[in-house]
C-alpha cells in the first residue's frame, strides 16, 4: 500500500528531527473516547487461482455466493461465519467504543505520532483483566489521517488468523470543518500550471528557417501549447485551533486464508472483507485497564479492496 510505505518513511524522517512541543493549543491532539458506527455495506472478495471473485452485502444477514470451484459451491453465510469463535469480523478487531491516545504527544513536536486504540466496549473490567488494544500512526501533516495494522490475530485455527494486510484507516475530523470549491489551473498531468506561460514559436525565424521543434515554457515540441485548464475541486477547510470531534472516511479491511471459510479445497486463496465506518468523540480519553503494545502497520497491499487510510 502506498499509504503504508509513505507512513513508514515519514516515521523514519520524524525520528531524525527534534521539534519542540507546541505550547497552548496542540493541533496534533486527537485524543479522546469515540463511538464508532459501521455502515455495514460489505465488499467481500475471494482471490482464488489467480482470479478475483467479488460480492457485496448489506449487513451480515446475507449469504454471499462466489460460484463454484472444482464442482464445489462457494457460498458463505456471513452471520453464521462471523459467529464462529475462531473468526474475528470487523467489530471484533476494531470495536464500537474505543479510547484513543497519543502517548508520545508531550514528548516531541513531530507531526507523525503513535496512535493507541483501546477496546472500551466494556469499560469496567474484572480484576486482572486487560482490554484489547492496537496501535498505529496518525499524521497531522496529512489532515490527521491514521493507519493501523490488525493482522496476526484470531483463534486457534491457523486458517482463521487475520492476515498481515488487515487494517483500519481513516481521518480525524475537526469541529466546524467544511468543504469549499477551489478553482486552479492544472495541466494534463494534474500539476499546477500558468495558462499565460509561454507561446509557440510559429511565425518566428532564424536565418530564414522556422524554430519548429523548439519549445517555450508551457509549449510542446510540436508547437502546440500544453493543456492548462481551469479545474474546480473540493478542498477541506478547517478553522484555526479546531479540536478533533470525530472520525470520517473510515475504512476497515480484514483478510483470512480462504480455507477459513471453505476448507482445504481453496488452499492458497485469500478471503477479504471491507466496510466503512465513522466515529463521534464522546469525551476525554478515559480507557479501561490495558497493556501497551507496539505500533503495527499492515503489510503492503490489500487485494480485497481499496482501503488505504483515506
C-alpha positions in Angstrom: 0.0 0.0 0.0 1.3 3.5 -0.9 0.0 5.0 2.3 1.6 2.3 4.4 5.0 2.8 2.7 4.7 6.6 3.0 3.8 6.4 6.7 6.8 4.2 7.4 9.1 6.7 5.5 7.7 9.6 7.4 8.3 7.8 10.7 11.9 7.4 9.8 12.3 11.0 8.9 10.4 12.2 12.0 12.7 10.2 14.2 15.7 12.2 12.9 14.2 15.6 13.6 13.8 17.2 17.0 10.9 19.5 17.2 9.7 21.4 20.2 6.4 20.5 21.8 3.7 23.2 20.9 2.6 25.5 23.7 -1.0 26.2 24.3 -3.4 24.5 21.7 -1.8 21.4 20.1 -3.1 20.9 16.6 -1.9 17.3 16.6 -4.1 16.3 19.5 -6.9 13.8 18.6 -7.1 12.0 22.0 -10.4 11.0 23.5 -13.1 8.4 23.7 -15.0 7.7 20.5 -18.1 5.8 19.4 -17.8 4.1 16.1 -20.6 3.3 13.6 -20.1 0.8 10.7 -22.0 1.3 7.5 -22.1 -2.5 7.0 -22.0 -2.0 3.2 -19.8 -5.0 2.8 -17.4 -5.8 0.0 -16.3 -9.4 0.1 -13.7 -10.9 -2.3 -12.2 -14.3 -2.8 -8.8 -14.3 -4.5 -8.6 -17.8 -5.9 -6.4 -19.4 -8.6 -5.2 -16.0 -9.9 -8.7 -14.5 -10.3 -10.9 -12.4 -8.0 -14.5 -13.2 -7.3 -16.4 -10.3 -5.7 -19.7 -10.0 -3.9 -21.5 -7.3 -1.9 -23.8 -7.5 1.1 -25.9 -5.0 3.1 -25.1 -6.3 6.6 -24.2 -9.6 8.0 -27.6 -11.3 7.4 -26.9 -12.3 3.9 -25.3 -15.3 2.1 -22.6 -14.3 -0.4 -22.2 -16.6 -3.5 -18.8 -17.0 -5.2 -20.0 -19.6 -7.7 -18.3 -23.0 -7.8 -14.7 -24.3 -7.8 -13.9 -27.8 -8.9 -17.5 -28.6 -8.6 -17.9 -27.3 -5.1 -20.3 -24.4 -4.4 -18.6 -21.5 -2.6 -21.4 -19.9 -0.5 -20.8 -18.1 2.7 -23.4 -17.3 5.4 -21.9 -14.2 6.9 -23.9 -14.3 10.2 -23.1 -17.9 10.8 -19.4 -17.5 9.9 -18.8 -14.3 12.0 -20.4 -16.1 15.0 -17.7 -18.7 15.0 -15.3 -18.5 17.9 -12.2 -18.8 15.7 -13.3 -15.9 13.4 -12.9 -12.2 14.1 -15.1 -10.0 12.0 -14.7 -6.2 11.9 -16.3 -5.1 15.2 -14.3 -7.8 17.0 -11.0 -6.3 15.9 -11.8 -2.6 15.8 -14.6 -2.0 18.4 -17.8 0.1 18.5 -16.4 2.0 21.5 -12.8 3.0 21.8 -10.4 5.1 23.8 -7.7 6.7 21.7 -4.4 8.0 23.0 -1.2 9.5 21.6 1.3 8.5 24.3 4.3 10.5 22.9 2.4 13.7 22.2 4.0 15.6 25.1 7.5 14.3 24.4 8.1 15.9 21.0 6.6 18.2 18.3 6.7 15.8 15.3 3.7 15.6 13.1 3.6 11.8 12.9 2.5 10.3 16.2 1.9 6.9 17.7 -1.8 6.2 18.0 -3.1 3.7 20.5 -6.7 2.4 20.3 -8.2 0.6 23.3 -11.3 -1.5 23.3 -13.8 0.5 25.5 -16.8 -1.7 24.8 -16.8 -2.8 28.4 -15.3 0.0 30.5 -15.3 -1.7 33.9 -13.3 -5.0 33.8 -12.8 -7.7 36.4 -9.6 -7.5 38.4 -6.6 -8.6 36.4 -8.5 -8.4 33.1 -7.0 -6.1 30.4 -8.8 -4.6 27.4 -7.7 -5.4 23.8 -5.5 -2.8 22.2 -3.9 -2.0 18.8 -1.5 0.7 17.8 -0.6 2.5 14.6 0.2 6.0 13.3 -1.6 9.3 12.8 -0.2 12.0 10.5 -1.1 15.7 11.4 0.6 16.8 8.1 -2.0 14.7 6.2 -5.2 16.0 7.7 -4.9 13.7 10.7 -5.2 10.5 8.7 -4.4 7.3 10.5 -3.4 3.7 9.7 -3.4 0.7 12.0 -2.4 -2.9 11.2 -4.8 -5.5 12.6 -3.2 -8.7 11.4 -1.7 -11.7 13.3 -4.9 -12.1 15.4 -7.6 -14.7 15.6 -8.5 -18.0 17.2 -6.7 -21.4 17.5 -7.5 -22.4 13.9 -4.4 -21.2 11.9 -6.6 -20.8 8.8 -8.6 -18.1 10.6 -5.8 -15.9 11.9 -6.1 -12.4 10.4 -3.5 -11.9 7.7 -1.0 -9.0 7.9 -2.8 -6.9 5.3 -5.8 -6.4 7.6 -6.1 -2.8 8.6 -8.1 0.2 9.9 -7.7 3.7 8.5 -9.5 7.0 8.3 -9.2 10.7 9.2 -10.0 12.5 12.4 -12.4 15.3 11.7 -12.3 18.8 13.3 -15.1 20.9 14.7 -16.5 23.3 12.1 -14.6 21.8 9.1 -16.2 22.2 5.7 -15.5 21.6 2.0 -15.1 24.6 -0.2 -14.9 24.9 -4.0 -11.5 25.8 -5.3 -10.5 26.6 -8.9 -6.9 26.1 -10.1 -5.2 25.8 -13.4 -3.9 22.3 -14.0 -2.1 20.6 -16.9 -2.7 17.1 -18.3 -0.6 15.6 -15.5 -2.9 17.4 -12.9 0.0 19.6 -11.9 -0.4 23.4 -11.2 0.3 25.5 -14.3 0.2 29.0 -15.6 -2.1 29.5 -18.6 -0.1 32.5 -19.7 3.3 30.9 -19.5 4.9 30.9 -23.0 3.6 30.9 -26.6 4.5 28.8 -29.6 7.3 29.8 -31.9 5.1 29.7 -35.0 6.0 32.6 -37.3 9.4 33.4 -35.9 12.6 32.6 -37.9 16.3 32.2 -37.5 18.4 32.7 -40.7 15.3 32.2 -42.8 14.2 29.0 -41.1 11.5 28.5 -38.5 12.1 27.2 -35.0 9.6 24.3 -35.3 10.7 21.7 -32.7 11.9 24.2 -30.2 9.9 24.9 -27.1 9.0 27.8 -24.8 7.8 27.4 -21.3 4.3 25.9 -21.4 4.5 24.6 -25.0 5.2 21.3 -26.5 7.9 20.3 -29.1 5.1 20.1 -31.7 4.5 23.8 -31.4 1.1 23.2 -29.6 0.5 24.7 -26.2 0.5 22.3 -23.3 -3.0 21.9 -21.9 -3.6 24.2 -19.0 -7.2 24.4 -18.0 -9.2 25.6 -15.0 -10.3 22.8 -12.8 -12.7 23.1 -9.9 -12.5 20.7 -6.9 -13.3 20.4 -3.2 -10.8 21.4 -0.6 -11.0 20.8 3.1 -11.2 24.0 5.2 -10.5 23.6 8.9 -11.0 26.5 11.3 -7.9 27.6 13.3 -7.4 25.7 16.6 -10.4 23.5 15.9 -10.5 20.4 18.2 -11.0 16.9 16.9 -14.6 15.8 17.1 -14.9 12.5 15.2 -13.6 10.1 12.5 -14.6 10.3 8.8 -13.6 8.3 5.7 -13.1 5.3 7.9 -12.3 2.0 6.1 -11.6 -1.3 7.6 -10.4 -4.4 5.8 -9.8 -7.8 7.2 -8.3 -10.8 5.4 -8.1 -14.5 6.1 -6.8 -17.6 4.3 -9.6 -18.9 2.1 -9.5 -22.2 4.0 -11.0 -20.5 7.0 -14.4 -20.3 5.1 -14.3 -23.1 2.6 -11.8 -25.6 3.8 -8.7 -27.1 2.1 -10.2 -27.1 -1.4 -9.3 -23.4 -1.7 -5.9 -23.7 -0.2 -3.8 -20.7 -1.1 -6.9 -18.5 -1.6 -7.4 -15.2 0.3 -10.8 -14.1 1.6 -11.2 -10.4 2.3 -14.0 -8.2 3.8 -14.1 -4.4 3.6 -16.5 -2.0 5.3 -16.7 1.7 6.1 -17.1 3.4 9.4 -17.4 6.8 11.1 -16.8 8.0 14.6 -18.0 10.6 17.1 -16.0 11.9 20.0 -17.9 11.2 23.2 -15.5 12.6 25.8 -11.9 12.9 27.1 -9.5 10.0 26.9 -10.6 7.5 29.6 -9.5 3.9 28.9 -10.2 0.7 30.8 -7.0 -1.1 32.0 -4.8 -2.3 29.1 -1.3 -3.4 28.4 0.6 -1.1 25.9 1.6 -2.6 22.5 4.0 -1.6 19.8 3.0 0.1 16.5 1.8 -2.3 13.8 1.3 -1.3 10.2 -0.3 -3.5 7.6 1.7 -5.4 5.1 2.0 -3.8 1.7 -1.1 -4.4 -0.4 -4.8 -5.1 0.3 -6.0 -7.3 -2.5 -9.5 -7.3 -1.2 -10.4 -3.7 -1.5 -9.4 -0.1 -1.8 -8.5 0.6 1.9 -5.6 3.0 2.0 -6.2 5.0 5.3 -8.2 7.7 3.5 
